Amino acid sequence: MKRYEGLFILNTAGKEESLKETIDQLSDEINAAGGRVETVQKMDKRNFARVADKRNSSGFYVNVIFECKPSAITQLQTRFALNADVYRVMFSSAPTPKVVEAK
């Protein structure tokens, strides 16, 4: 199992009230692929610096740190590409957490 960080930009146009459900679906997809979600960090809605699609000028950012097999990343990218609520997704290797000893 390898540790990953997934940055999701969610398409929440007119659906702000269902944001928690969408984030829960993201976690469920990762768990279904054999992963284990460690933390979910909800950021805020941000306007895009460059607008590629005039229908989407902003998105809600969510950062998810999880563990899974490296072979599952391709499967997750395909599943999230088909999800209408996910505007963009980017996976990167997450650094191992540092253990701080209490004195």
GROMACS elastic network, one bead per residue, 0.5 to 0.9 nm:
[ bonds ]
;  ai    aj funct       b0    kb
    1    35     6  0.82808   500
    1    67     6  0.59320   500
    1    70     6  0.73194   500
    2    66     6  0.84028   500
    2    67     6  0.53764   500
    2    68     6  0.55777   500
    2    69     6  0.59286   500
    2    70     6  0.66092   500
    2    93     6  0.78570   500
    2    94     6  0.85336   500
    3    65     6  0.72816   500
    3    66     6  0.57989   500
    3    68     6  0.66762   500
    3    69     6  0.86242   500
    3    92     6  0.88632   500
    3    93     6  0.61787   500
    3    94     6  0.54714   500
    3    95     6  0.73865   500
    3    96     6  0.73551   500
    4    64     6  0.82403   500
    4    65     6  0.57677   500
    4    66     6  0.54068   500
    4    67     6  0.59172   500
    4    68     6  0.75704   500
    4    91     6  0.66462   500
    4    92     6  0.56824   500
    4    95     6  0.80965   500
    5    63     6  0.69877   500
    5    64     6  0.56995   500
    5    66     6  0.63943   500
    5    67     6  0.86542   500
    5    90     6  0.82195   500
    5    91     6  0.56943   500
    5    92     6  0.53235   500
    5    93     6  0.59871   500
    5    94     6  0.51757   500
    5    95     6  0.87852   500
    6    62     6  0.81451   500
    6    63     6  0.57433   500
    6    64     6  0.50404   500
    6    65     6  0.62669   500
    6    66     6  0.78661   500
    6    89     6  0.68420   500
    6    90     6  0.56402   500
    6    92     6  0.65118   500
    6    93     6  0.87427   500
    6    94     6  0.88603   500
    7    61     6  0.70965   500
    7    62     6  0.59260   500
    7    64     6  0.64685   500
    7    65     6  0.88222   500
    7    88     6  0.81954   500
    7    89     6  0.56647   500
    7    90     6  0.52450   500
    7    91     6  0.64809   500
    7    92     6  0.84536   500
    8    60     6  0.80428   500
    8    61     6  0.57345   500
    8    62     6  0.51335   500
    8    63     6  0.62661   500
    8    64     6  0.78702   500
    8    86     6  0.68759   500
    8    87     6  0.76337   500
    8    88     6  0.59281   500
    8    90     6  0.66508   500
    8    91     6  0.87796   500
    9    58     6  0.88855   500
    9    59     6  0.56229   500
    9    60     6  0.55177   500
    9    62     6  0.64982   500
    9    63     6  0.89131   500
    9    85     6  0.87908   500
    9    86     6  0.61458   500
    9    87     6  0.54422   500
    9    88     6  0.50545   500
    9    89     6  0.62568   500
    9    90     6  0.88948   500
   10    13     6  0.89504   500
   10    19     6  0.86557   500
   10    22     6  0.84135   500
   10    23     6  0.89788   500
   10    59     6  0.55032   500
   10    60     6  0.50867   500
   10    61     6  0.63597   500
   10    62     6  0.76512   500
   10    84     6  0.88325   500
   10    85     6  0.56786   500
   10    87     6  0.52040   500
   10    88     6  0.70238   500
   10    89     6  0.86272   500
   11    14     6  0.89754   500
   11    15     6  0.82554   500
   11    56     6  0.75413   500
   11    58     6  0.80156   500
   11    59     6  0.56115   500
   11    60     6  0.69134   500
   11    84     6  0.74829   500
   11    85     6  0.50452   500
   11    86     6  0.57191   500
   11    87     6  0.52351   500
   11    88     6  0.85483   500
   12    16     6  0.56577   500
   12    17     6  0.88991   500
   12    18     6  0.83496   500
   12    19     6  0.73076   500
   12    58     6  0.87032   500
   12    59     6  0.65431   500
   12    60     6  0.67444   500
   12    85     6  0.69056   500
   12    86     6  0.87242   500
   12    87     6  0.89792   500
   13    16     6  0.71840   500
   13    55     6  0.89638   500
   13    56     6  0.77983   500
   13    58     6  0.85390   500
   13    59     6  0.80323   500
   14    17     6  0.83637   500
   15    18     6  0.56086   500
   15    19     6  0.69310   500
   16    19     6  0.54041   500
   16    20     6  0.87723   500
   17    20     6  0.76384   500
   17    21     6  0.87124   500
   18    21     6  0.53456   500
   18    22     6  0.63794   500
   18    23     6  0.88786   500
   19    22     6  0.50947   500
   19    23     6  0.62749   500
   19    24     6  0.86352   500
   19    60     6  0.88295   500
   20    23     6  0.51267   500
   20    24     6  0.61508   500
   20    25     6  0.86311   500
   21    24     6  0.50296   500
   21    25     6  0.62140   500
   21    26     6  0.87764   500
   22    25     6  0.50340   500
   22    26     6  0.64261   500
   22    27     6  0.88881   500
   22    85     6  0.72439   500
   22    86     6  0.88291   500
   23    26     6  0.50743   500
   23    27     6  0.64860   500
   23    28     6  0.86991   500
   23    40     6  0.84161   500
   23    42     6  0.87493   500
   23    62     6  0.79681   500
   24    27     6  0.51413   500
   24    28     6  0.61601   500
   24    29     6  0.86888   500
   25    29     6  0.61462   500
   25    30     6  0.86820   500
   26    29     6  0.52007   500
   26    30     6  0.64242   500
   26    31     6  0.87425   500
   26    64     6  0.89271   500
   26    80     6  0.83308   500
   27    30     6  0.51792   500
   27    31     6  0.61982   500
   27    32     6  0.85710   500
   27    36     6  0.84399   500
   27    37     6  0.65597   500
   27    40     6  0.85057   500
   27    64     6  0.82989   500
   28    31     6  0.50485   500
   28    32     6  0.60035   500
   28    33     6  0.86396   500
   29    32     6  0.50258   500
   29    33     6  0.63322   500
   29    34     6  0.89386   500
   29    35     6  0.87005   500
   29    76     6  0.75082   500
   29    79     6  0.80745   500
   29    80     6  0.85642   500
   30    33     6  0.52219   500
   30    34     6  0.67561   500
   30    35     6  0.53151   500
   30    36     6  0.69448   500
   30    37     6  0.71699   500
   30    66     6  0.80019   500
   30    67     6  0.89364   500
   30    68     6  0.81463   500
   30    72     6  0.88043   500
   30    76     6  0.70716   500
   31    34     6  0.52319   500
   31    36     6  0.56264   500
   31    37     6  0.70880   500
   31    68     6  0.87159   500
   32    35     6  0.70323   500
   33    68     6  0.78677   500
   33    69     6  0.88646   500
   33    72     6  0.62067   500
   33    73     6  0.86619   500
   33    75     6  0.75576   500
   33    76     6  0.71782   500
   34    67     6  0.87304   500
   34    68     6  0.62277   500
   34    69     6  0.75104   500
   34    72     6  0.75307   500
   35    66     6  0.67085   500
   35    67     6  0.53687   500
   35    69     6  0.71864   500
   35    72     6  0.80828   500
   36    65     6  0.88720   500
   36    66     6  0.54978   500
   36    67     6  0.52071   500
   36    68     6  0.64970   500
   37    40     6  0.76525   500
   37    64     6  0.72510   500
   37    65     6  0.62240   500
   37    67     6  0.64844   500
   37    68     6  0.87975   500
   38    64     6  0.76154   500
   38    65     6  0.55595   500
   38    66     6  0.51229   500
   38    67     6  0.74614   500
   39    63     6  0.81999   500
   39    64     6  0.58370   500
   39    65     6  0.53085   500
   39    66     6  0.70543   500
   40    62     6  0.71435   500
   40    63     6  0.59061   500
   40    65     6  0.65698   500
   40    66     6  0.88253   500
   41    61     6  0.87587   500
   41    62     6  0.57874   500
   41    63     6  0.50176   500
   41    64     6  0.62593   500
   41    65     6  0.84863   500
   42    60     6  0.83078   500
   42    61     6  0.66667   500
   42    63     6  0.65152   500
   42    64     6  0.86332   500
   43    46     6  0.89513   500
   43    60     6  0.70886   500
   43    61     6  0.52850   500
   43    62     6  0.55645   500
   43    63     6  0.74007   500
   44    59     6  0.84171   500
   44    60     6  0.56538   500
   44    61     6  0.58965   500
   44    62     6  0.79197   500
   45    58     6  0.68030   500
   45    59     6  0.54352   500
   45    61     6  0.62693   500
   46    57     6  0.87654   500
   46    58     6  0.54762   500
   46    59     6  0.57553   500
   46    60     6  0.63775   500
   46    61     6  0.74680   500
   47    50     6  0.87070   500
   47    51     6  0.86424   500
   47    57     6  0.59181   500
   47    59     6  0.66473   500
   47    60     6  0.89491   500
   48    51     6  0.58959   500
   48    52     6  0.87934   500
   48    56     6  0.85517   500
   48    57     6  0.57788   500
   48    58     6  0.52821   500
   48    59     6  0.75278   500
   49    57     6  0.86816   500
   49    58     6  0.89733   500
   50    57     6  0.82383   500
   51    54     6  0.62996   500
   51    55     6  0.89022   500
   51    56     6  0.73026   500
   51    57     6  0.56346   500
   51    58     6  0.82923   500
   52    55     6  0.89058   500
   52    56     6  0.79281   500
   52    57     6  0.80521   500
   53    56     6  0.54907   500
   53    57     6  0.70140   500
   54    57     6  0.60848   500
   56    59     6  0.73588   500
   56    87     6  0.86608   500
   59    87     6  0.76915   500
   65    94     6  0.73121   500
   66    94     6  0.85631   500
   68    71     6  0.83039   500
   68    72     6  0.66859   500
   68    73     6  0.78706   500
   69    72     6  0.55095   500
   69    73     6  0.74544   500
   70    73     6  0.57173   500
   70    74     6  0.81176   500
   71    74     6  0.63423   500
   71    75     6  0.74768   500
   72    75     6  0.51377   500
   72    76     6  0.61886   500
   72    77     6  0.87060   500
   73    76     6  0.50299   500
   73    77     6  0.61495   500
   73    78     6  0.86534   500
   73    91     6  0.78463   500
   74    77     6  0.51319   500
   74    78     6  0.63101   500
   74    79     6  0.87180   500
   75    78     6  0.52354   500
   75    79     6  0.62731   500
   75    80     6  0.87017   500
   76    79     6  0.50861   500
   76    80     6  0.60562   500
   76    81     6  0.84182   500
   77    80     6  0.52797   500
   77    81     6  0.60329   500
   77    82     6  0.87925   500
   77    89     6  0.75445   500
   77    90     6  0.83850   500
   77    91     6  0.84706   500
   78    81     6  0.51456   500
   78    82     6  0.65933   500
   78    83     6  0.89864   500
   79    82     6  0.53779   500
   79    83     6  0.65578   500
   80    84     6  0.81855   500
   80    85     6  0.85913   500
   80    86     6  0.63456   500
   80    87     6  0.87740   500
   80    88     6  0.83474   500
   80    89     6  0.74167   500
   81    84     6  0.77705   500
   81    86     6  0.71545   500
   81    87     6  0.80625   500
   81    88     6  0.77859   500
   81    89     6  0.80759   500
   82    85     6  0.89562   500
   82    86     6  0.82547   500
   83    86     6  0.56285   500
   83    87     6  0.82803   500
   84    87     6  0.70934   500
   86    89     6  0.71022   500
   94    97     6  0.86443   500
   95    98     6  0.87343   500
